[in-house]
Amino acid sequence: MNTHTFINVNRQEDQNIQWLPMPRKKQRPNHLFKLVPGKNQQYSDQRLRASAQRKAKQGDYTNAIALLTQLICLHPNRAVDYNNRGLIYFQSGQPEKALADYNKALELNPQLDSAYNNRANYYASVGKLSEALADYEQAIDLNPGNFRTWINQAITFRELGLHDLALENFDMALILGCPEEHIYGERGRTYHLRGDWNCAISDYQKALQWFSPSDSASSMSRKVETWMNQLLKPLSA
């Protein structure tokens, strides 16, 4: 079975609980924020959430989780914070804690499509592909414009050998505005596994044309180059 490549999403419930960029200020000491109740609470929440996202991107999962836990203690009924913390648990190699947070997020807000997508990624990672497909389908029903979920479901279809369904999903993701270098690479891989080598080569070439020289070390660029070499090597023998 191929390694499952996920695209995680964090579409937020409303403007008040988005990940927001940190305000431009002088450098602050690197410690957790202490929240002060009152009229500045919303601003403090936004700073906490932005800081948690920044720390997660830096690989500082421990502090990112701690910041989101502070938010959850302050707002225990806010589904989006459970979903975001679950995503960081998943990224940090704590999948069971991630699942618990995704379940809590969906208990609080059954309409949160990103939580279904993220929980589906968990199910796919542990080989529960039927459960993954069901959650991806629910996420798409709630938000059909989210191309990331279409891609994740397509990769699951591909792992099950359902190449035609996977290709339909990749085509839809392309229509919805997915970055072309990614979609061409994944769609090319699907053509490759289905035995449509000409279509696979065409998509691999399109994907590689989109990567800039600075992208040459990226994970997706390396994957496409590896897949292309796997396909061309027997032809040149």
C-alpha positions as CSV (number, residue, x, y, z in Angstrom):
1,M,0.0,0.0,0.0
2,N,1.3,3.5,-0.8
3,T,2.1,6.0,1.8
4,H,-1.0,8.2,2.4
5,T,-0.2,11.8,1.7
6,F,-2.6,14.1,3.5
7,I,-3.5,17.8,3.0
8,N,-4.8,19.0,6.3
9,V,-7.3,21.8,6.5
10,N,-8.3,24.3,9.2
11,R,-11.2,26.3,7.8
12,Q,-12.6,28.1,10.7
13,E,-16.2,28.5,11.9
14,D,-16.4,32.3,11.8
15,Q,-14.4,35.4,11.7
16,N,-14.0,35.6,15.5
17,I,-12.1,32.3,15.8
18,Q,-9.8,32.3,12.8
19,W,-6.1,31.8,12.9
20,L,-5.0,35.4,12.7
21,P,-1.5,36.8,12.0
22,M,0.3,38.2,15.0
23,P,0.3,42.0,15.2
24,R,3.6,43.7,14.4
25,K,5.2,44.5,17.7
26,K,8.6,44.5,19.3
27,Q,10.1,41.0,20.0
28,R,8.4,39.5,23.1
29,P,9.9,36.8,25.4
30,N,9.2,33.3,24.3
31,H,6.6,32.2,26.9
32,L,3.0,31.3,27.1
33,F,0.5,34.2,27.2
34,K,-1.4,34.9,30.4
35,L,-5.0,35.8,29.4
36,V,-6.7,38.8,31.1
37,P,-10.5,38.7,31.2
38,G,-12.4,41.7,30.0
39,K,-12.9,43.7,26.8
40,N,-9.5,42.6,25.4
41,Q,-10.4,38.9,25.7
42,Q,-11.1,38.4,22.1
43,Y,-7.8,40.0,21.1
44,S,-6.0,37.8,23.6
45,D,-7.7,34.7,22.1
46,Q,-6.6,35.7,18.6
47,R,-3.0,36.2,19.8
48,L,-3.0,32.8,21.5
49,R,-4.4,31.1,18.4
50,A,-1.9,32.9,16.1
51,S,1.0,32.0,18.4
52,A,-0.1,28.4,18.5
53,Q,-0.2,28.2,14.7
54,R,3.2,29.8,14.4
55,K,4.7,27.4,17.0
56,A,3.2,24.4,15.2
57,K,4.7,25.6,11.9
58,Q,8.1,25.8,13.7
59,G,7.7,22.3,15.0
60,D,7.2,23.4,18.6
61,Y,4.3,21.1,19.1
62,T,4.5,21.1,22.9
63,N,3.9,24.8,23.3
64,A,1.4,24.9,20.4
65,I,-0.7,22.3,22.2
66,A,-0.3,24.2,25.5
67,L,-1.6,27.4,24.0
68,L,-4.6,25.7,22.5
69,T,-5.3,23.9,25.8
70,Q,-5.4,27.4,27.4
71,L,-8.0,28.4,24.9
72,I,-10.0,25.3,25.5
73,C,-10.0,25.9,29.2
74,L,-11.3,29.4,28.6
75,H,-13.9,28.3,25.9
76,P,-14.7,24.6,26.5
77,N,-17.5,24.7,23.9
78,R,-15.5,26.1,21.0
79,A,-15.2,23.2,18.5
80,V,-12.5,24.8,16.3
81,D,-9.9,24.8,19.1
82,Y,-10.4,21.1,19.7
83,N,-10.1,20.5,15.9
84,N,-6.9,22.6,15.7
85,R,-5.4,20.9,18.8
86,G,-6.3,17.5,17.3
87,L,-4.4,18.4,14.1
88,I,-1.3,19.3,16.1
89,Y,-1.6,16.1,18.1
90,F,-1.7,14.2,14.9
91,Q,1.3,16.0,13.4
92,S,3.3,15.4,16.6
93,G,2.7,11.6,16.5
94,Q,-0.1,11.4,19.1
95,P,-3.0,10.0,16.9
96,E,-5.2,8.7,19.7
97,K,-5.3,12.2,21.4
98,A,-6.0,13.7,17.9
99,L,-9.0,11.4,17.4
100,A,-10.4,12.3,20.8
101,D,-10.2,16.0,20.0
102,Y,-11.7,15.5,16.5
103,N,-14.6,13.6,18.1
104,K,-15.1,16.3,20.7
105,A,-15.1,19.0,18.0
106,L,-17.8,17.2,16.0
107,E,-19.8,16.6,19.2
108,L,-19.8,20.4,19.7
109,N,-20.3,21.3,16.0
110,P,-21.4,18.5,13.7
111,Q,-21.2,21.0,10.8
112,L,-17.4,21.5,11.0
113,D,-16.2,20.0,7.8
114,S,-12.5,20.4,8.5
115,A,-12.9,18.1,11.6
116,Y,-14.4,15.4,9.4
117,N,-11.5,15.8,7.0
118,N,-8.9,15.6,9.7
119,R,-10.6,12.6,11.4
120,A,-10.7,10.9,8.0
121,N,-6.9,11.5,7.7
122,Y,-6.6,9.7,11.1
123,Y,-8.7,6.8,9.9
124,A,-6.7,6.5,6.7
125,S,-3.4,6.5,8.6
126,V,-4.5,3.5,10.7
127,G,-5.9,1.6,7.7
128,K,-9.6,2.2,8.4
129,L,-10.2,3.3,4.8
130,S,-14.0,2.7,4.8
131,E,-14.4,5.0,7.8
132,A,-12.0,7.5,6.1
133,L,-14.1,7.6,3.0
134,A,-17.3,8.1,4.9
135,D,-15.8,11.1,6.8
136,Y,-14.4,12.6,3.6
137,E,-17.8,12.3,2.0
138,Q,-19.4,14.1,4.9
139,A,-16.8,16.8,4.7
140,I,-17.5,17.3,1.0
141,D,-21.3,17.4,1.6
142,L,-20.7,20.2,4.1
143,N,-18.2,22.1,2.1
144,P,-18.0,20.9,-1.6
145,G,-15.6,23.7,-2.4
146,N,-12.8,22.4,-0.2
147,F,-10.3,20.9,-2.7
148,R,-8.1,19.5,0.0
149,T,-10.8,17.0,1.0
150,W,-11.4,16.0,-2.6
151,I,-7.6,15.2,-2.9
152,N,-7.5,13.3,0.4
153,Q,-10.5,11.2,-0.6
154,A,-8.9,10.6,-4.1
155,I,-5.7,9.3,-2.5
156,T,-7.8,6.9,-0.4
157,F,-9.7,5.8,-3.5
158,R,-6.3,5.2,-5.2
159,E,-5.1,3.0,-2.3
160,L,-8.2,0.9,-2.7
161,G,-7.5,0.5,-6.4
162,L,-10.5,2.7,-7.4
163,H,-8.5,4.6,-9.9
164,D,-11.4,6.0,-11.9
165,L,-13.0,7.5,-8.8
166,A,-9.7,8.9,-7.8
167,L,-9.2,10.6,-11.1
168,E,-12.7,12.1,-10.9
169,N,-11.8,13.6,-7.6
170,F,-8.4,15.0,-8.8
171,D,-10.2,16.6,-11.8
172,M,-12.7,18.2,-9.4
173,A,-9.9,19.5,-7.2
174,L,-8.2,21.0,-10.2
175,I,-11.4,22.8,-11.1
176,L,-11.7,24.1,-7.5
177,G,-8.3,25.7,-7.6
178,C,-5.9,23.2,-6.1
179,P,-2.2,24.2,-6.7
180,E,-1.5,22.6,-10.1
181,E,1.9,21.2,-9.3
182,H,0.4,19.1,-6.5
183,I,-2.7,17.9,-8.4
184,Y,-0.7,17.0,-11.5
185,G,1.7,15.0,-9.5
186,E,-1.0,13.0,-7.6
187,R,-3.1,12.6,-10.7
188,G,0.0,11.4,-12.7
189,R,0.6,8.8,-10.0
190,T,-2.9,7.5,-10.4
191,Y,-2.6,7.2,-14.1
192,H,0.7,5.5,-13.5
193,L,-0.8,2.9,-11.2
194,R,-3.7,2.4,-13.6
195,G,-1.3,1.7,-16.5
196,D,-2.0,4.8,-18.5
197,W,1.7,5.7,-18.9
198,N,1.3,8.4,-21.5
199,C,-1.1,10.3,-19.3
200,A,1.1,9.7,-16.3
201,I,4.2,11.1,-18.1
202,S,2.3,14.1,-19.3
203,D,1.0,14.9,-15.7
204,Y,4.5,14.3,-14.2
205,Q,6.0,16.7,-16.7
206,K,3.3,19.4,-16.0
207,A,4.0,19.0,-12.3
208,L,7.7,19.4,-12.6
209,Q,7.3,22.5,-14.8
210,W,5.4,24.2,-12.0
211,F,8.2,23.6,-9.4
212,S,10.7,26.4,-9.2
213,P,14.4,25.7,-8.6
214,S,13.9,26.5,-4.9
215,D,11.2,23.8,-4.7
216,S,13.6,21.1,-5.9
217,A,14.1,19.8,-2.3
218,S,10.4,19.9,-1.4
219,S,8.7,16.6,-0.5
220,M,6.2,16.8,-3.5
221,S,9.0,17.6,-6.0
222,R,11.0,14.6,-4.8
223,K,8.0,12.3,-5.0
224,V,7.2,13.4,-8.6
225,E,10.8,12.9,-9.7
226,T,10.9,9.4,-8.1
227,W,7.6,8.4,-9.7
228,M,8.8,9.7,-13.1
229,N,12.1,7.7,-12.8
230,Q,10.2,4.6,-11.8
231,L,8.1,4.9,-14.9
232,L,10.8,5.8,-17.4
233,K,13.5,3.4,-16.2
234,P,11.9,0.2,-17.7
235,L,11.3,2.1,-20.9
236,S,14.9,3.0,-21.3
237,A,16.2,-0.5,-20.5
